[in-house]
Amino acid sequence: MRTLLRGICRFHRLRCNARCRWLRSDHRAQMKYILVTGGVISGIGKGIIASSIGTILKSCGLRVTAIKIDPYINIDAGTFSPYEHGEVFVLDDGGEVDLDLGNYERFLDIRLTRDNNITTGKIYQWVINKERKGDYLGKTVQVVPHITDAIQEWVLRQARIPVDDDGVEPEVCVIELGGTVGDIESMPFIEAFRQFQFKVKRENFCNIHVSLVPLPSTTGEQKTKPTQNSVRELRGLGLSPDLIVCRCTTPMEKSVKEKISMFCHVEPEQVICVYDVCSLYRVPLLLEAEGVVEYFKERLDLHFEARPRRLLNKWKEMADRYDRTLEICSIALVGKYTKLSDSYASVIKALEHSALAMNQKLEVKYIDSADLEPARQEEEPVKYHEAWQNLCSANGVLVPGGFGVRGTEGKILAIAWARKQKKPFLGVCLGMQLAVVEFARNELNWTDANSTEFDPNTSYPVVIDMPEHNPGDMGGTMRLGKRTTILKDKNSVLRKLYKDSDSIEERHRHRYEVNPEMKKSFEERGFRFVGQDVEGERMEVIELEDHPYFVGVQYHPEFTSRPMKPSPPYFGLALAAAGKLQYYLEKGCRLSPRDTYSDHSGSSSPDSEIVDLKLPANLTPV
């Protein structure tokens, strides 16, 4: 009898396992892919469009992941100057990637990996490594089929990687192809997706083409010819757009939409107008109002409620609040890449999230740190005085991360001014290191104090290179990715902002660190190191006693800031700049209803005495 029962149980177990495998294989076949391409010009907003589409689908209850393809030959974005390609965004696994992945993480509240950023360099490196190992069995390795096959395999593999905290496989993958259609660098990727659409079947693949509809001032008429040419070129390469998203300065006229429909071989409903809006928070709402939810539901055979509900309501509330807010929170950003705002994209977003959380509008005063130096007073006195005027008129001072000696003395002067004038200050990465240098020079009287990055022969090396730093190769040699920081001091302002967490996890990107051997000299003068790594050897957080808000962090908290979950260090700076930090801490990290908009669930709470913003106690997961 026992043998019979064991046999029956084994039969049912095998049957259940077989059914589970069948269900998994059926589910895997239904992965949906949305490819976003661009035409006419680069920088047209493909990343925001891709992020917004993902947000809309996620608000419908679908699990969404994202992939960004950059056609450049670099392996990753780690060696780029910010003026070349904007900021370098860092992921949990230490991947140095394109800034658009920051948009994906912020919009979708997901955590991506380095393999979600595909570059030509990565693909060719992968193919060449396989060729060296003999995987191609002596065949001639060519762009078609080997490079195109590698691109398709990469996308198919990476689209299945969970990006939410529950580890469930995504259902939709939004893929952004960088550059513009027609670029020689993009050709292998266009060909790969021409083949890919047949591999995954039409009902599982959709192409969105983002184009420009200019409005020349001489004619005052929206011109469709650039879009016609761009779509014609895309179709000639084997991809036919399902949706044409037209970027324009003003809403598109009906006749213009019908003209694009006629010449681009799509229905008028498939021509979407995304005109310039006052804030990026309105883009998902604009796309949803154009009917993309219904279109995707039918085109990709998706199963969800007809219209998104709760999440987009939060976005609408946030966008409305952004438009209504009148009170200004001004922050002086003292850096060396201030000519291009994308150089500090995540920093600006983190400040914006923080200002919005306390119902204020952000005003960033960009200051080139070199303009604060005495040498500038002699060369260009107007720039010098304007820079100091902007610094002195700001409510708070932020010195972000960076590399290189240029402008460092100007940053040190700005830090000294913020410290002496009791102006709220936040130093990030290099900003923290220079705060240590400034205090050593002016309070410890170590006039020669410096970082060995800028002066290897300094008598007081208060900032030194890490033991594992490899000065040979440049790419990927830093301390990168998510690391744990221990906050032992219970009186620390930053610990309170992190909801009294003993430990936090944030993303790092640096080669130099504070010299631990000199820690005692600083703490004797009220300059406290309140956060350290797990081993207690690396100084991660600094605070200054008897100051409204003087904080420095070695990590980059801006990378984990979200529109509805502002980063605690940045939020602390914004609160201190608005004169609300002390009240916030006394009320247990809460603001009064007049200072904030709603509770974290999105429902208004005007009748409650205080409203909890519910900032994450530990930023992993966010």
C-alpha positions as CSV (number, residue, x, y, z in Angstrom):
1,M,0.0,0.0,0.0
2,R,2.8,2.4,0.9
3,T,4.5,1.6,-2.4
4,L,1.2,2.4,-4.3
5,L,0.8,5.7,-2.4
6,R,4.3,6.7,-3.1
7,G,3.8,5.9,-6.8
8,I,0.6,8.0,-6.9
9,C,2.3,10.9,-5.2
10,R,5.3,10.7,-7.5
11,F,2.9,10.7,-10.5
12,H,1.0,13.8,-9.3
13,R,4.3,15.5,-8.5
14,L,5.7,14.9,-12.0
15,R,2.4,16.0,-13.5
16,C,2.4,19.2,-11.5
17,N,6.0,19.9,-12.4
18,A,5.3,19.3,-16.1
19,R,2.3,21.7,-15.9
20,C,4.4,24.3,-14.2
21,R,7.1,24.0,-16.9
22,W,4.4,24.4,-19.5
23,L,2.9,27.4,-17.8
24,R,6.3,29.0,-17.5
25,S,7.2,28.4,-21.1
26,D,3.8,29.8,-22.2
27,H,4.4,32.9,-20.0
28,R,7.9,33.4,-21.4
29,A,6.5,33.4,-24.9
30,Q,4.2,36.3,-24.0
31,M,6.9,38.8,-23.1
32,K,6.1,42.1,-24.8
33,Y,8.8,44.3,-26.3
34,I,8.4,48.0,-27.0
35,L,11.2,49.5,-29.1
36,V,11.6,53.3,-28.9
37,T,13.6,54.9,-31.8
38,G,14.3,58.5,-32.7
39,G,14.7,60.6,-35.8
40,V,15.7,64.1,-37.0
41,I,17.8,65.1,-34.0
42,S,19.4,63.5,-31.0
43,G,18.3,64.5,-27.5
44,I,14.7,64.7,-28.6
45,G,13.4,63.1,-25.4
46,K,13.3,59.4,-26.2
47,G,14.4,58.6,-22.6
48,I,11.5,60.5,-21.1
49,I,9.0,59.0,-23.6
50,A,10.3,55.5,-22.8
51,S,10.1,56.1,-19.1
52,S,6.6,57.6,-19.3
53,I,5.3,54.6,-21.4
54,G,6.8,52.3,-18.7
55,T,5.1,54.3,-16.0
56,I,1.7,54.1,-17.7
57,L,2.0,50.3,-18.2
58,K,3.2,49.8,-14.6
59,S,0.2,51.9,-13.4
60,C,-2.0,49.3,-15.2
61,G,-0.5,46.6,-13.0
62,L,2.1,45.2,-15.4
63,R,5.7,44.5,-14.4
64,V,8.0,46.6,-16.6
65,T,11.8,46.6,-17.2
66,A,13.9,48.8,-19.4
67,I,17.0,48.5,-21.6
68,K,19.0,51.4,-23.0
69,I,21.1,50.9,-26.1
70,D,24.0,53.3,-26.8
71,P,25.7,52.8,-30.1
72,Y,29.1,54.2,-29.0
73,I,32.1,51.9,-28.9
74,N,32.9,52.6,-25.2
75,I,32.3,49.6,-23.0
76,D,30.4,51.9,-20.6
77,A,29.9,55.5,-19.6
78,G,32.5,55.5,-16.9
79,T,35.2,57.3,-18.7
80,F,33.0,60.0,-20.2
81,S,33.4,63.7,-19.4
82,P,30.0,65.0,-18.2
83,Y,30.2,67.5,-21.1
84,E,30.3,64.5,-23.6
85,H,27.2,62.6,-22.5
86,G,25.9,64.1,-19.3
87,E,26.3,62.6,-15.9
88,V,27.5,59.0,-15.3
89,F,24.7,57.1,-13.5
90,V,25.7,54.4,-11.1
91,L,23.6,51.3,-10.4
92,D,23.5,48.9,-7.4
93,D,25.9,46.5,-9.0
94,G,28.4,49.2,-9.7
95,G,27.5,49.6,-13.4
96,E,28.5,53.0,-14.8
97,V,25.7,53.7,-17.3
98,D,23.9,56.3,-19.4
99,L,21.8,58.9,-17.5
100,D,18.6,57.6,-19.1
101,L,18.8,54.6,-16.9
102,G,18.4,57.1,-14.0
103,N,15.1,58.2,-15.7
104,Y,13.9,54.6,-15.8
105,E,14.7,54.0,-12.2
106,R,13.1,57.2,-11.0
107,F,10.0,56.9,-13.1
108,L,9.4,53.2,-12.6
109,D,10.9,52.8,-9.1
110,I,12.9,49.8,-10.2
111,R,16.5,48.6,-9.8
112,L,18.4,47.9,-13.0
113,T,21.8,46.2,-13.6
114,R,24.8,47.1,-15.7
115,D,23.5,44.7,-18.4
116,N,20.4,46.9,-18.9
117,N,22.8,49.3,-20.7
118,I,24.0,47.8,-24.0
119,T,26.8,49.5,-26.0
120,T,28.5,48.6,-29.2
121,G,31.7,48.1,-27.2
122,K,30.0,45.5,-25.0
123,I,28.5,43.6,-27.9
124,Y,31.8,43.5,-29.9
125,Q,33.7,42.5,-26.8
126,W,31.3,39.6,-26.1
127,V,31.5,38.4,-29.7
128,I,35.3,38.7,-29.9
129,N,35.7,36.7,-26.6
130,K,33.5,34.0,-28.0
131,E,35.5,33.9,-31.2
132,R,38.8,33.6,-29.2
133,K,37.4,30.6,-27.3
134,G,36.5,29.0,-30.6
135,D,32.7,29.1,-30.1
136,Y,32.1,29.9,-33.8
137,L,33.9,26.7,-34.9
138,G,36.2,28.4,-37.4
139,K,33.5,30.5,-39.2
140,T,34.0,34.0,-40.5
141,V,32.7,36.3,-37.8
142,Q,30.5,39.0,-39.3
143,V,28.1,41.8,-38.4
144,V,25.3,39.7,-39.8
145,P,24.6,37.2,-38.3
146,H,27.0,37.2,-35.3
147,I,26.7,40.8,-34.1
148,T,23.0,41.0,-34.7
149,D,22.4,37.6,-33.1
150,A,24.4,38.7,-30.0
151,I,22.2,41.8,-29.7
152,Q,19.0,39.8,-29.9
153,E,20.3,37.2,-27.3
154,W,21.3,40.0,-24.9
155,V,17.9,41.6,-25.1
156,L,16.0,38.2,-24.7
157,R,18.2,37.3,-21.7
158,Q,18.1,40.7,-20.0
159,A,14.4,41.3,-20.4
160,R,13.7,38.3,-18.1
161,I,15.8,39.6,-15.2
162,P,13.6,40.8,-12.3
163,V,13.9,44.5,-11.4
164,D,11.3,44.7,-8.6
165,D,11.9,43.8,-5.0
166,D,9.7,40.7,-5.1
167,G,11.9,39.0,-7.8
168,V,9.1,38.4,-10.2
169,E,9.9,38.2,-13.9
170,P,8.9,41.3,-15.9
171,E,6.0,41.2,-18.5
172,V,7.0,44.2,-20.6
173,C,10.4,45.4,-21.7
174,V,10.8,49.0,-23.0
175,I,13.9,49.3,-25.2
176,E,15.4,52.7,-26.1
177,L,17.7,52.8,-29.1
178,G,20.0,55.8,-28.7
179,G,21.0,58.2,-31.5
180,T,18.9,58.8,-34.6
181,V,17.8,56.6,-37.4
182,G,20.4,56.8,-40.2
183,D,23.4,57.0,-37.9
184,I,26.1,54.5,-39.1
185,E,26.6,53.4,-35.5
186,S,23.0,52.4,-35.2
187,M,22.8,50.2,-38.3
188,P,23.6,46.8,-36.6
189,F,21.0,47.5,-33.9
190,I,18.3,48.4,-36.5
191,E,19.0,45.2,-38.4
192,A,19.0,43.2,-35.2
193,F,15.5,44.5,-34.4
194,R,14.3,44.0,-37.9
195,Q,15.0,40.3,-37.4
196,F,13.9,40.4,-33.8
197,Q,10.3,41.4,-34.6
198,F,9.8,38.2,-36.5
199,K,11.6,36.1,-33.9
200,V,9.2,37.2,-31.1
201,K,6.2,37.6,-33.4
202,R,4.3,40.7,-34.3
203,E,1.8,40.5,-31.5
204,N,4.7,40.7,-29.0
205,F,6.7,43.6,-30.6
206,C,5.8,47.2,-31.0
207,N,7.9,50.1,-32.4
208,I,7.5,53.7,-31.3
209,H,9.3,56.4,-33.3
210,V,9.9,59.8,-31.7
211,S,10.4,62.6,-34.2
212,L,10.5,66.4,-34.4
213,V,7.9,68.7,-35.8
214,P,9.6,72.1,-36.0
215,L,7.8,75.4,-36.0
216,P,9.9,77.9,-38.0
217,S,9.3,81.5,-36.8
218,T,9.4,82.7,-40.4
219,T,6.3,80.8,-41.4
220,G,4.5,80.0,-38.1
221,E,3.5,76.6,-39.5
222,Q,4.3,73.2,-38.1
223,K,6.5,71.3,-40.6
224,T,6.0,67.6,-41.2
225,K,8.8,66.9,-43.8
226,P,11.5,66.0,-41.2
227,T,9.2,63.4,-39.7
228,Q,8.2,62.0,-43.1
229,N,11.9,61.6,-44.1
230,S,12.7,60.0,-40.8
231,V,9.9,57.5,-41.0
232,R,10.7,56.7,-44.6
233,E,14.3,55.9,-43.7
234,L,13.2,53.7,-40.8
235,R,10.8,51.8,-43.0
236,G,13.5,51.4,-45.6
237,L,15.6,49.7,-43.0
238,G,12.8,47.2,-42.2
239,L,11.0,48.7,-39.2
240,S,7.5,50.1,-39.5
241,P,6.5,52.4,-36.6
242,D,3.3,51.5,-34.8
243,L,3.1,54.9,-33.0
244,I,4.7,58.1,-34.1
245,V,5.4,60.5,-31.2
246,C,5.8,64.0,-32.5
247,R,7.8,66.4,-30.3
248,C,6.7,70.0,-30.9
249,T,6.6,73.3,-29.0
250,T,2.8,73.7,-29.2
251,P,-0.1,71.3,-29.5
252,M,-0.4,69.8,-33.0
253,E,-3.1,70.9,-35.3
254,K,-5.5,68.3,-36.6
255,S,-4.5,68.9,-40.3
256,V,-0.8,68.3,-39.4
257,K,-1.7,65.0,-37.7
258,E,-3.7,63.9,-40.7
259,K,-0.8,64.8,-43.0
260,I,1.7,62.7,-41.0
261,S,-0.8,59.9,-40.9
262,M,-1.2,59.9,-44.7
263,F,2.4,60.1,-45.6
264,C,3.7,57.8,-42.9
265,H,1.2,55.0,-43.4
266,V,-0.4,55.0,-40.0
267,E,-3.9,55.8,-38.7
268,P,-4.4,59.4,-37.2
269,E,-4.9,57.8,-33.8
270,Q,-1.3,56.4,-34.1
271,V,0.2,59.9,-34.3
272,I,0.8,61.2,-30.8
273,C,1.6,64.8,-30.0
274,V,3.9,65.5,-27.1
275,Y,4.3,69.2,-26.9
276,D,6.5,71.1,-24.4
277,V,5.0,71.0,-20.9
278,C,5.9,72.8,-17.7
279,S,7.3,69.7,-16.0
280,L,8.3,66.2,-16.9
281,Y,5.7,64.8,-14.5
282,R,3.0,65.7,-17.1
283,V,4.4,63.6,-19.9
284,P,2.9,60.3,-18.7
285,L,-0.4,62.1,-18.2
286,L,-0.2,63.6,-21.7
287,L,0.5,60.2,-23.3
288,E,-2.3,58.5,-21.3
289,A,-4.7,61.2,-22.5
290,E,-3.7,60.5,-26.1
291,G,-5.1,56.9,-25.7
292,V,-1.9,54.9,-25.6
293,V,-3.3,52.6,-22.9
294,E,-6.1,51.4,-25.1
295,Y,-3.7,51.1,-28.1
296,F,-1.2,48.9,-26.2
297,K,-3.9,46.8,-24.8
298,E,-5.2,45.9,-28.3
299,R,-1.9,46.0,-30.2
300,L,0.0,43.8,-27.8
301,D,-2.9,41.8,-26.4
302,L,-2.3,42.9,-22.9
303,H,-4.6,41.9,-20.0
304,F,-5.2,44.7,-17.5
305,E,-7.8,47.2,-16.4
306,A,-8.9,49.5,-19.2
307,R,-7.4,52.6,-17.6
308,P,-4.6,53.2,-15.0
309,R,-5.8,54.3,-11.6
310,R,-3.8,55.0,-8.4
311,L,-0.3,55.5,-9.7
312,L,-1.2,58.0,-12.4
313,N,-3.4,59.8,-9.9
314,K,-0.2,60.4,-7.8
315,W,1.6,61.7,-10.8
316,K,-1.3,64.1,-11.6
317,E,-1.3,65.3,-8.0
318,M,2.5,65.8,-8.1
319,A,2.3,67.7,-11.5
320,D,-0.5,69.9,-10.2
321,R,1.4,70.7,-7.0
322,Y,4.5,71.5,-9.1
323,D,2.5,74.0,-11.1
324,R,0.7,75.6,-8.1
325,T,3.8,76.0,-5.8
326,L,4.9,79.5,-5.4
327,E,7.4,79.5,-2.5
328,I,11.0,79.2,-3.7
329,C,13.8,77.1,-2.3
330,S,17.1,78.3,-3.8
331,I,20.2,76.1,-3.7
332,A,23.6,77.2,-5.0
333,L,25.2,74.3,-6.9
334,V,29.0,74.9,-6.9
335,G,30.6,72.7,-9.5
336,K,32.9,72.6,-12.5
337,Y,30.5,71.3,-15.2
338,T,27.8,73.9,-14.8
339,K,27.5,74.8,-18.5
340,L,25.5,71.6,-19.1
341,S,22.7,70.8,-16.7
342,D,22.7,67.1,-17.7
343,S,26.1,66.9,-16.0
344,Y,24.2,67.0,-12.6
345,A,20.9,65.4,-13.8
346,S,20.4,63.2,-10.7
347,V,21.5,65.9,-8.3
348,I,19.0,68.3,-9.7
349,K,16.3,65.6,-9.6
350,A,17.1,64.8,-6.0
351,L,16.8,68.5,-5.0
352,E,13.6,68.8,-7.0
353,H,12.1,65.8,-5.2
354,S,13.0,67.3,-1.9
355,A,11.7,70.7,-2.6
356,L,8.4,69.3,-3.9
357,A,8.0,67.1,-0.9
358,M,7.8,70.2,1.3
359,N,5.6,72.0,-1.2
360,Q,8.3,74.4,-2.6
361,K,9.7,75.1,-6.0
362,L,13.4,74.5,-6.6
363,E,15.6,77.3,-7.9
364,V,19.1,76.1,-8.7
365,K,21.8,78.7,-9.0
366,Y,24.6,77.2,-11.0
367,I,28.0,78.5,-10.0
368,D,31.2,77.6,-11.8
369,S,33.6,77.0,-8.9
370,A,36.5,78.6,-10.8
371,D,34.6,81.9,-10.9
372,L,34.9,82.1,-7.1
373,E,38.7,82.0,-7.0
374,P,40.7,85.2,-6.6
375,A,42.4,84.8,-10.0
376,R,39.0,85.2,-11.6
377,Q,38.6,88.6,-10.0
378,E,41.6,89.9,-12.0
379,E,40.7,88.2,-15.2
380,E,36.9,88.6,-15.3
381,P,35.7,90.7,-12.4
382,V,32.1,90.7,-13.5
383,K,31.9,86.9,-13.4
384,Y,33.7,86.8,-10.1
385,H,31.2,89.2,-8.4
386,E,28.2,87.5,-10.0
387,A,29.3,84.2,-8.7
388,W,29.7,85.4,-5.2
389,Q,26.4,87.3,-5.3
390,N,24.6,84.1,-6.4
391,L,26.3,82.1,-3.6
392,C,25.5,84.7,-0.9
393,S,21.8,85.0,-2.0
394,A,21.1,81.2,-2.0
395,N,19.3,79.5,0.9
396,G,21.7,76.5,0.8
397,V,24.9,75.3,-0.7
398,L,25.6,72.1,-2.5
399,V,29.0,70.9,-3.7
400,P,28.6,67.7,-5.8
401,G,31.0,65.0,-6.8
402,G,33.7,65.5,-9.5
403,F,37.2,64.8,-10.6
404,G,40.3,66.9,-11.3
405,V,42.0,69.9,-9.7
406,R,40.3,72.6,-11.8
407,G,38.0,74.7,-9.6
408,T,38.7,72.9,-6.3
409,E,40.0,76.0,-4.6
410,G,36.7,77.8,-5.5
411,K,34.8,74.9,-4.0
412,I,36.8,75.2,-0.8
413,L,36.1,78.9,-0.6
414,A,32.4,78.2,-1.0
415,I,32.5,75.5,1.8
416,A,34.4,77.9,4.1
417,W,31.8,80.6,3.5
418,A,28.9,78.2,4.2
419,R,30.6,76.9,7.4
420,K,31.4,80.4,8.8
421,Q,28.0,82.0,7.8
422,K,26.0,79.0,9.2
423,K,24.5,78.4,5.8
424,P,23.0,74.9,5.2
425,F,25.6,72.8,3.3
426,L,25.7,69.4,1.7
427,G,28.9,67.9,0.2
428,V,28.7,64.8,-1.9
429,C,31.8,62.6,-2.6
430,L,34.4,65.2,-3.6
431,G,32.3,67.8,-1.8
432,M,32.7,65.9,1.4
433,Q,36.5,65.5,0.9
434,L,37.0,69.2,0.2
435,A,35.0,70.0,3.4
436,V,37.6,68.0,5.3
437,V,40.4,69.9,3.5
438,E,38.8,73.2,4.2
439,F,38.4,72.5,7.9
440,A,42.0,71.2,8.2
441,R,43.4,74.4,6.6
442,N,41.3,77.0,8.5
443,E,40.5,75.3,11.9
444,L,43.4,73.0,12.4
445,N,45.9,75.4,10.8
446,W,47.3,72.8,8.5
447,T,47.7,75.3,5.7
448,D,49.3,72.7,3.4
449,A,46.4,70.2,3.8
450,N,45.1,68.7,0.6
451,S,44.0,65.6,-1.2
452,T,46.7,63.5,-2.7
453,E,44.6,63.6,-5.9
454,F,45.6,67.3,-6.3
455,D,48.9,67.4,-4.4
456,P,50.7,64.1,-3.9
457,N,53.5,65.8,-1.8
458,T,51.2,67.6,0.7
459,S,52.4,67.6,4.3
460,Y,48.9,66.9,5.5
461,P,47.3,64.3,3.3
462,V,43.8,64.4,4.8
463,V,42.4,62.7,1.7
464,I,44.2,59.7,0.2
465,D,43.8,57.2,-2.6
466,M,42.2,53.9,-1.6
467,P,44.6,50.9,-1.1
468,E,42.8,49.0,-3.9
469,H,42.9,51.9,-6.3
470,N,44.5,50.8,-9.6
471,P,46.1,53.9,-11.3
472,G,46.5,52.0,-14.6
473,D,43.2,51.6,-16.4
474,M,40.6,54.3,-15.9
475,G,37.3,52.4,-16.4
476,G,35.7,50.6,-13.6
477,T,38.6,51.0,-11.1
478,M,36.8,53.0,-8.5
479,R,34.8,51.9,-5.5
480,L,31.5,51.4,-7.2
481,G,28.0,50.4,-6.4
482,K,25.9,49.8,-3.4
483,R,27.7,49.6,0.0
484,T,26.7,49.6,3.6
485,T,27.3,52.6,5.9
486,I,27.0,52.3,9.7
487,L,25.5,55.2,11.5
488,K,26.5,54.7,15.2
489,D,26.0,58.2,16.6
490,K,22.4,58.5,17.8
491,N,22.6,62.3,17.9
492,S,23.5,62.5,14.2
493,V,21.2,64.6,12.1
494,L,21.6,62.3,9.2
495,R,20.8,59.3,11.2
496,K,17.5,60.9,12.3
497,L,16.7,61.8,8.7
498,Y,17.2,58.1,7.9
499,K,14.6,57.3,10.5
500,D,17.2,56.2,13.2
501,S,18.6,53.4,11.0
502,D,21.8,51.8,12.3
503,S,22.9,51.1,8.8
504,I,22.0,52.3,5.3
505,E,22.9,51.2,1.8
506,E,23.8,53.8,-0.8
507,R,25.8,53.8,-4.1
508,H,29.4,54.9,-4.3
509,R,31.7,56.2,-7.0
510,H,35.1,57.3,-5.8
511,R,38.9,56.6,-5.9
512,Y,39.9,58.7,-2.8
513,E,38.8,58.7,0.8
514,V,39.4,60.6,4.1
515,N,42.6,59.6,5.8
516,P,41.5,57.6,8.9
517,E,44.8,58.2,10.7
518,M,43.8,61.9,11.1
519,K,40.3,61.3,12.4
520,K,41.1,62.1,16.0
521,S,42.4,65.6,15.3
522,F,39.2,66.6,13.6
523,E,36.8,65.2,16.2
524,E,38.6,67.1,18.9
525,R,37.4,70.3,17.2
526,G,33.8,69.3,16.7
527,F,34.2,67.9,13.2
528,R,32.5,64.5,13.6
529,F,32.7,61.4,11.5
530,V,29.3,60.0,12.2
531,G,29.2,57.3,9.5
532,Q,31.7,54.6,8.6
533,D,31.9,51.5,6.5
534,V,31.2,48.0,8.0
535,E,34.9,47.6,8.9
536,G,35.0,51.0,10.5
537,E,38.0,52.0,8.4
538,R,36.4,54.3,5.8
539,M,34.8,57.7,6.8
540,E,31.4,57.9,5.1
541,V,29.5,60.7,6.7
542,I,30.7,64.0,8.4
543,E,28.8,66.5,10.4
544,L,29.7,69.7,12.1
545,E,28.6,70.6,15.6
546,D,26.8,74.0,16.2
547,H,25.7,74.4,12.6
548,P,22.2,74.3,11.2
549,Y,23.1,71.7,8.6
550,F,26.7,71.0,7.6
551,V,26.8,67.4,6.2
552,G,29.1,65.6,3.9
553,V,28.6,62.1,2.5
554,Q,31.1,59.9,0.6
555,Y,28.4,58.1,-1.3
556,H,26.0,59.5,-4.0
557,P,22.5,59.6,-2.4
558,E,21.0,61.3,-5.5
559,F,21.1,58.0,-7.4
560,T,18.4,56.5,-5.2
561,S,16.1,59.5,-4.9
562,R,12.6,59.0,-6.3
563,P,9.8,61.6,-7.0
564,M,7.8,60.3,-4.1
565,K,10.7,59.1,-1.9
566,P,13.3,62.0,-1.7
567,S,16.8,61.2,-0.6
568,P,17.3,62.0,3.1
569,P,20.6,64.0,2.8
570,Y,19.1,66.2,0.0
571,F,15.8,66.4,1.9
572,G,17.7,67.6,4.9
573,L,19.4,70.3,2.9
574,A,16.1,71.5,1.5
575,L,14.5,71.5,4.9
576,A,17.4,73.4,6.5
577,A,17.4,75.9,3.6
578,A,13.7,76.5,4.2
579,G,14.2,76.8,8.0
580,K,12.0,73.7,8.6
581,L,14.6,71.1,9.6
582,Q,14.4,71.5,13.4
583,Y,10.6,71.3,13.3
584,Y,10.7,68.2,11.1
585,L,13.1,66.4,13.5
586,E,11.2,67.4,16.6
587,K,8.0,66.0,15.1
588,G,9.6,62.7,14.5
589,C,10.5,63.4,10.8
590,R,7.1,64.8,9.9
591,L,5.8,68.0,8.4
592,S,2.6,69.9,9.1
593,P,-0.1,69.8,6.5
594,R,0.6,73.3,5.3
595,D,4.2,72.3,4.5
596,T,3.5,69.2,2.6
597,Y,1.0,67.8,0.1
598,S,-0.2,64.4,1.2
599,D,0.7,61.2,2.9
600,H,2.8,58.6,1.0
601,S,-0.3,56.8,-0.2
602,G,-1.3,59.8,-2.2
603,S,-4.5,60.7,-0.2
604,S,-4.8,64.2,1.1
605,S,-4.8,64.6,4.8
606,P,-5.7,68.2,5.6
607,D,-7.4,67.4,8.9
608,S,-4.5,65.7,10.6
609,E,-2.1,67.6,12.8
610,I,1.0,66.2,11.1
611,V,1.6,64.3,8.0
612,D,4.3,61.5,7.7
613,L,6.3,61.6,4.5
614,K,7.3,58.0,5.2
615,L,10.8,58.4,3.9
616,P,12.5,55.0,3.6
617,A,14.3,54.0,6.8
618,N,16.8,52.0,4.8
619,L,17.3,52.9,1.1
620,T,17.4,49.3,0.0
621,P,15.0,48.6,-1.5
622,V,13.7,52.0,-2.5
